[in-house]
Amino acid sequence: MRPSWDDIWMELAIHLSGRGTCARAQVGSVIVSSDNTRILAVGYNGNAQGFPNQCDTGVPGGCGCLHAEENACIKLDFSDPCKKILYTKVSPCGMCAKRIVNARISEVVYYDKYRDLTGVSMLQVAGIPVRQFR
């Protein structure tokens, strides 16, 4: 059976999560053009470039790792006017939701729900469609 684009992009986001270096959760994200012809940016959670591949602390919520969505948004070419879809293994937190809004992402698709759905609510208030992958 021929895989859908949703299947392909979500599989890539999940595969990228394997590169995550956070001790608590591994998350991957991919931003694609809405016509499914280009991968625009990828990200996974972990420390800053050149820093140790580990959390700064063991405190939940304070590990210091960049989030996957944040890393993908950092790498995005903001001059590209195309509509963008972000696929991510876990629904975005509130801070990542703000970054997604500012990155002008057109839609967000997530695999698993994050423990706090504030980010999903924020995206909906901003008018960005958000949906859980099948």
C-alpha positions as CSV (number, residue, x, y, z in Angstrom):
1,M,0.0,0.0,0.0
2,R,1.3,3.4,-0.9
3,P,2.0,5.5,2.3
4,S,0.3,8.9,2.7
5,W,2.4,12.0,3.1
6,D,1.2,12.2,6.7
7,D,2.6,8.7,7.2
8,I,6.0,9.6,5.7
9,W,6.5,12.9,7.5
10,M,5.4,11.5,10.9
11,E,7.6,8.5,10.5
12,L,10.5,10.9,9.8
13,A,9.7,12.9,12.9
14,I,9.6,9.7,15.0
15,H,12.9,8.5,13.5
16,L,14.5,11.9,14.2
17,S,13.5,11.5,17.8
18,G,16.1,8.8,18.1
19,R,18.8,11.5,17.9
20,G,17.4,13.3,21.0
21,T,19.7,13.5,23.9
22,C,17.3,14.5,26.7
23,A,17.2,11.9,29.4
24,R,13.4,12.2,30.0
25,A,11.9,12.3,26.4
26,Q,13.1,11.9,22.9
27,V,11.2,14.1,20.4
28,G,11.7,14.7,16.7
29,S,10.1,17.3,14.4
30,V,10.1,18.0,10.7
31,I,8.7,21.1,8.9
32,V,7.6,20.5,5.3
33,S,6.0,22.6,2.5
34,S,2.3,22.1,2.4
35,D,2.5,20.7,-1.1
36,N,4.7,17.9,0.3
37,T,7.6,18.6,-2.1
38,R,10.2,19.9,0.3
39,I,11.6,19.3,3.7
40,L,12.2,22.8,5.1
41,A,13.8,22.0,8.5
42,V,14.3,19.2,11.0
43,G,14.9,19.1,14.8
44,Y,15.2,16.9,17.8
45,N,15.5,17.7,21.5
46,G,19.0,18.1,23.0
47,N,21.6,20.4,24.2
48,A,23.1,23.3,22.1
49,Q,25.6,22.6,19.4
50,G,29.0,21.9,20.9
51,F,27.6,21.3,24.4
52,P,27.6,17.9,26.1
53,N,25.0,15.5,24.7
54,Q,23.2,15.4,28.0
55,C,20.7,17.4,30.2
56,D,22.1,20.3,32.2
57,T,20.2,19.0,35.3
58,G,17.9,16.1,36.2
59,V,15.1,18.4,37.3
60,P,11.9,17.7,35.2
61,G,11.2,20.8,33.1
62,G,14.6,22.2,33.8
63,C,16.9,19.9,31.9
64,G,18.0,22.8,29.6
65,C,17.5,20.8,26.4
66,L,16.2,22.7,23.3
67,H,12.9,21.2,22.2
68,A,12.5,19.5,18.8
69,E,10.0,22.1,17.5
70,E,12.3,24.9,18.7
71,N,15.3,23.4,16.9
72,A,13.4,23.0,13.7
73,C,12.1,26.6,13.8
74,I,15.6,27.9,14.4
75,K,16.7,26.2,11.1
76,L,13.7,27.4,9.1
77,D,14.2,29.9,6.2
78,F,11.7,32.6,7.2
79,S,11.9,34.3,3.8
80,D,10.2,31.3,2.1
81,P,6.6,32.3,1.6
82,C,5.2,28.7,1.2
83,K,2.7,27.3,3.7
84,K,4.4,25.1,6.2
85,I,3.3,22.0,8.2
86,L,5.1,20.9,11.3
87,Y,5.0,17.2,12.2
88,T,6.2,16.4,15.7
89,K,6.3,13.3,17.9
90,V,4.7,15.1,20.9
91,S,2.3,18.0,21.0
92,P,4.1,21.3,21.5
93,C,4.5,22.9,24.9
94,G,3.4,26.6,25.4
95,M,6.8,28.1,24.6
96,C,7.1,26.0,21.4
97,A,3.6,27.0,20.4
98,K,4.7,30.7,20.5
99,R,7.7,29.9,18.3
100,I,5.4,28.0,15.9
101,V,3.1,31.0,15.7
102,N,6.0,33.4,15.0
103,A,7.5,31.0,12.4
104,R,4.1,31.2,10.5
105,I,3.6,27.5,10.5
106,S,0.2,26.8,8.8
107,E,-0.6,23.5,10.5
108,V,0.7,21.2,13.3
109,V,0.4,17.4,13.4
110,Y,1.5,15.5,16.5
111,Y,1.7,11.8,17.4
112,D,1.4,11.7,21.2
113,K,-0.1,14.2,23.6
114,Y,2.2,16.1,25.9
115,R,1.2,16.1,29.6
116,D,0.2,19.8,29.3
117,L,-2.0,20.7,26.4
118,T,-1.6,24.5,26.8
119,G,0.5,24.6,23.6
120,V,-2.3,23.0,21.6
121,S,-4.8,25.5,23.0
122,M,-2.5,28.4,22.2
123,L,-2.1,27.2,18.6
124,Q,-5.9,26.9,18.2
125,V,-6.5,30.4,19.6
126,A,-3.9,31.6,17.0
127,G,-6.0,30.0,14.3
128,I,-3.4,27.3,13.5
129,P,-5.1,23.9,12.8
130,V,-3.7,21.2,15.1
131,R,-4.5,17.5,14.9
132,Q,-3.3,14.3,16.4
133,F,-1.9,11.8,13.9
134,R,-4.5,9.1,13.4
